[in-house]
């Protein structure tokens, strides 16, 4: 009888010698120093000042103080045997007004971070845009203004020229479906805009920027590895009823296909009739311009979503059936713990022949962590990571072109609209004292990578 892969003890050798192991972070969530050393305002600096936008009135002004503590935090990465560190560049730290004069202090800071990683034998992986648009550009329309293509390529060129002699792995953008949907349609993330009139141009301009940014990198750094990342949730219908199945197809198109398919040359998903209004923003030649042959695609998966038809939900006539209602195991974010989701996502994206290879650039879970006798035991997170990695191994053994896995995230941090409530880190942070405590999940990961 063939053994079940779930029964196989997890060992990094099972993934192959060339499999990439890492940890992921983002500037807004860890750096703090929100106005230090010439940094300009970002949309999150402004958004967090608005009453009621962030849980418990939290803000990111200090966060985990990575700006000042980067050496000790990178020391912890080294201690945990993690060979690859993914972090993002703050656009407004480099170009305080979004364009124009470069802030040399910002360049110097990221040079220090990059150089210290390399000194310790840790490979830096840079994300160029992780949701922190300079506020000066938002005042000119932000992602709804087509000029952002020029603004963004200018910023990308500055970073490529400043850091490209040492950084070999680049991600153009992080999860465009989230920052456009939450920030320009639902209004629950910065800059807090709502409505389809903001959402549609933001979608198209983000797609244009992904390709334009990648071409800029390729022109300056022809030998670098260039990718971009997408959030993806495995979607299933609530029932076999045709209207629930159709609703699930529409939600899958919105969450999993909207951004990647035009980049692959497939155009926007036809199932999303709401996109008909986008025609006014698509200029001649755009659908050729949005195509780019990426070296890799970063996929970020945490859960699955169950979808049912909803007459009252505008545009897509579909709604999510919450995990709490379904009485399934959940994380502190209310997301279902469903390890097979990452397997199904890998299988789904493996069907695109245009994708050369995949790295899982985020995967992790938030649970209620507590300090007991100066220790943080988080068995649920360890189990989550083990089970999700078993599913990654299953997909890899079935031929999926997955070649890396990055845990989200290094330390507990500022989790956007959720403030400091959800703890995703494999290192615990006391936000009052900034004390770090490696959780049992961090020790587990260190053991896996030893």
Secondary structure, DSSP 8 states (H G I E B T S, - for coil): ----GGGS---GGGG-TT-EEEEE--HHHH---TT-TT---BHHHHHTTSTTSSGGG---SSTT-HHHHHHHHHHHHHHTT--EEEEE--HHHHSTTSSSS--HHHHHHHHHHHHHHHHTT-EEEEEEESS--BHHHHTTTGGGSTTHHHHHHHHHHHHHHHHTTT--EEEEEE-HHHHHHHHHTB-SSTT--BSHHHHHHHHHHHHHHHHHHHHHHHHH-TTSEEEEEEE--EEEESSSSHHHHHHHHHHHIIIIITTHHHHTTS-S-TT-GGGGGGGGG--TTHHHHT----SEEEEE---EEEEEE-TTSTTT-EEEE-HHHHT--B-TTS-B--THHHHHHHHHHTT-TT---EEEEE---------BTTB---HHHHHHHHHHHHHHHHHHHTT--EEEEEEE-SB----GGGTTSS---SEEEETTTTEEEE-HHHHHHHHHH-
